[in-house]
Amino acid sequence: ADRVATMRFDFEIVDPTHLETLLRMLRRVDSVYDVHRAVQGSPDLIDDADGSTDKG
């Protein structure tokens, strides 16, 4: 096993400028290798378990 976990989190924020701050803070967490925003229609929103697309 490669001991790697892929996780997806949903955040609701009032001010869109807070998103970049949140992403920057997550990137500073030890052992976090990648942080990015998944936008509607991107492959990042496909659920690996069943192949369905998250419709929110």
N, CA and C atoms as a LAMMPS dump frame, in Angstrom:
ITEM: TIMESTEP
0
ITEM: NUMBER OF ATOMS
168
ITEM: BOX BOUNDS ff ff ff
-5.0000000000000000e+02 5.0000000000000000e+02
-5.0000000000000000e+02 5.0000000000000000e+02
-5.0000000000000000e+02 5.0000000000000000e+02
ITEM: ATOMS id mol type element x y z
1 1 1 N 0.844 -1.192 0
2 1 2 C 0 0 0
3 1 3 C 0.88 1.244 0
4 2 1 N 0.44 2.259 -0.685
5 2 2 C 1.229 3.486 -0.794
6 2 3 C 0.965 4.471 0.336
7 3 1 N 0.037 4.14 1.231
8 3 2 C -0.279 4.97 2.4
9 3 3 C -0.649 6.4 2.016
10 4 1 N -1.368 6.527 0.926
11 4 2 C -1.839 7.831 0.47
12 4 3 C -3.356 7.818 0.482
13 5 1 N -3.947 8.858 1.012
14 5 2 C -5.404 9.003 1.015
15 5 3 C -5.77 10.247 0.224
16 6 1 N -6.809 10.128 -0.568
17 6 2 C -7.34 11.279 -1.287
18 6 3 C -8.662 11.644 -0.639
19 7 1 N -8.781 12.886 -0.21
20 7 2 C -9.987 13.339 0.473
21 7 3 C -10.567 14.55 -0.232
22 8 1 N -11.865 14.68 -0.14
23 8 2 C -12.554 15.838 -0.712
24 8 3 C -13.37 16.493 0.389
25 9 1 N -13.245 17.798 0.502
26 9 2 C -13.983 18.565 1.494
27 9 3 C -14.793 19.636 0.785
28 10 1 N -15.961 19.914 1.296
29 10 2 C -16.789 21.006 0.787
30 10 3 C -16.821 22.1 1.844
31 11 1 N -16.501 23.317 1.434
32 11 2 C -16.536 24.469 2.326
33 11 3 C -17.522 25.483 1.773
34 12 1 N -18.311 26.049 2.648
35 12 2 C -19.189 27.151 2.258
36 12 3 C -18.614 28.415 2.875
37 13 1 N -18.295 29.375 2.024
38 13 2 C -17.72 30.625 2.505
39 13 3 C -18.536 31.792 1.973
40 14 1 N -18.602 32.844 2.765
41 14 2 C -19.375 34.028 2.39
42 14 3 C -18.593 34.89 1.407
43 15 1 N -17.327 35.1 1.705
44 15 2 C -16.49 35.984 0.899
45 15 3 C -15.528 35.144 0.052
46 16 1 N -15.631 35.203 -1.269
47 16 2 C -14.763 34.388 -2.13
48 16 3 C -13.269 34.63 -1.914
49 17 1 N -12.901 35.792 -1.396
50 17 2 C -11.481 36.046 -1.151
51 17 3 C -10.948 35.151 -0.036
52 18 1 N -11.823 34.62 0.79
53 18 2 C -11.394 33.719 1.859
54 18 3 C -10.933 32.373 1.305
55 19 1 N -11.381 32.021 0.119
56 19 2 C -11.018 30.735 -0.469
57 19 3 C -9.511 30.617 -0.648
58 20 1 N -8.875 31.628 -1.189
59 20 2 C -7.426 31.566 -1.399
60 20 3 C -6.687 31.454 -0.071
61 21 1 N -7.171 32.143 0.953
62 21 2 C -6.566 32.033 2.28
63 21 3 C -6.703 30.613 2.808
64 22 1 N -7.873 30.032 2.653
65 22 2 C -8.117 28.662 3.098
66 22 3 C -7.196 27.681 2.366
67 23 1 N -7.097 27.802 1.056
68 23 2 C -6.226 26.912 0.285
69 23 3 C -4.766 27.065 0.705
70 24 1 N -4.333 28.282 0.932
71 24 2 C -2.956 28.533 1.361
72 24 3 C -2.678 27.888 2.716
73 25 1 N -3.626 27.981 3.642
74 25 2 C -3.458 27.376 4.965
75 25 3 C -3.407 25.85 4.871
76 26 1 N -4.239 25.269 4.028
77 26 2 C -4.236 23.814 3.868
78 26 3 C -2.919 23.33 3.264
79 27 1 N -2.346 24.105 2.363
80 27 2 C -1.063 23.723 1.751
81 27 3 C 0.066 23.708 2.773
82 28 1 N -0.074 24.45 3.844
83 28 2 C 0.957 24.52 4.885
84 28 3 C 0.897 23.352 5.864
85 29 1 N -0.155 22.561 5.803
86 29 2 C -0.289 21.417 6.708
87 29 3 C 0.751 20.365 6.33
88 30 1 N 1.487 19.882 7.346
89 30 2 C 2.508 18.868 7.126
90 30 3 C 1.893 17.631 6.474
91 31 1 N 2.558 17.082 5.504
92 31 2 C 2.166 15.87 4.776
93 31 3 C 1.041 16.082 3.775
94 32 1 N 0.602 17.314 3.563
95 32 2 C -0.377 17.591 2.507
96 32 3 C 0.417 17.837 1.228
97 33 1 N 0.131 17.05 0.197
98 33 2 C 0.899 17.124 -1.039
99 33 3 C 0.24 17.978 -2.107
100 34 1 N -1.08 18.102 -2.065
101 34 2 C -1.765 18.859 -3.108
102 34 3 C -3.072 19.413 -2.565
103 35 1 N -3.364 20.632 -2.917
104 35 2 C -4.628 21.284 -2.571
105 35 3 C -5.056 22.062 -3.801
106 36 1 N -6.291 21.865 -4.224
107 36 2 C -6.78 22.634 -5.361
108 36 3 C -8.291 22.763 -5.294
109 37 1 N -8.784 23.694 -6.06
110 37 2 C -10.221 23.934 -6.139
111 37 3 C -10.803 23.099 -7.274
112 38 1 N -11.856 22.377 -6.975
113 38 2 C -12.573 21.624 -8.008
114 38 3 C -13.758 22.475 -8.447
115 39 1 N -13.863 22.728 -9.731
116 39 2 C -14.951 23.552 -10.246
117 39 3 C -15.988 22.684 -10.937
118 40 1 N -17.214 23.164 -10.993
119 40 2 C -18.316 22.426 -11.607
120 40 3 C -17.933 21.972 -13.008
121 41 1 N -18.155 20.698 -13.296
122 41 2 C -17.851 20.15 -14.606
123 41 3 C -16.444 19.599 -14.739
124 42 1 N -15.622 19.72 -13.681
125 42 2 C -14.258 19.206 -13.76
126 42 3 C -14.226 17.73 -13.372
127 43 1 N -13.229 16.995 -13.848
128 43 2 C -13.103 15.581 -13.48
129 43 3 C -12.907 15.382 -11.982
130 44 1 N -12.467 16.421 -11.269
131 44 2 C -12.262 16.314 -9.825
132 44 3 C -13.555 16.069 -9.071
133 45 1 N -14.694 16.334 -9.684
134 45 2 C -15.975 16.152 -9.007
135 45 3 C -16.567 14.767 -9.224
136 46 1 N -15.851 13.893 -9.913
137 46 2 C -16.359 12.536 -10.132
138 46 3 C -16.073 11.695 -8.899
139 47 1 N -17.095 11.03 -8.4
140 47 2 C -16.981 10.171 -7.231
141 47 3 C -16.389 8.837 -7.673
142 48 1 N -15.214 8.491 -7.162
143 48 2 C -14.542 7.259 -7.564
144 48 3 C -15.335 6.008 -7.206
145 49 1 N -16.167 6.077 -6.193
146 49 2 C -16.896 4.896 -5.744
147 49 3 C -17.871 4.397 -6.803
148 50 1 N -18.599 5.306 -7.432
149 50 2 C -19.603 4.858 -8.398
150 50 3 C -19.502 5.547 -9.756
151 51 1 N -18.529 6.451 -9.919
152 51 2 C -18.347 7.115 -11.199
153 51 3 C -19.333 8.223 -11.481
154 52 1 N -20.197 8.536 -10.514
155 52 2 C -21.198 9.576 -10.743
156 52 3 C -20.587 10.949 -10.543
157 53 1 N -21.225 11.942 -11.106
158 53 2 C -20.789 13.322 -10.948
159 53 3 C -21.589 13.966 -9.837
160 54 1 N -20.885 14.658 -8.946
161 54 2 C -21.553 15.35 -7.845
162 54 3 C -22.333 16.524 -8.402
163 55 1 N -23.596 16.57 -8.12
164 55 2 C -24.437 17.657 -8.615
165 55 3 C -24.778 18.647 -7.512
166 56 1 N -24.04 18.546 -6.353
167 56 2 C -24.229 19.498 -5.271
168 56 3 C -25.44 19.202 -4.521
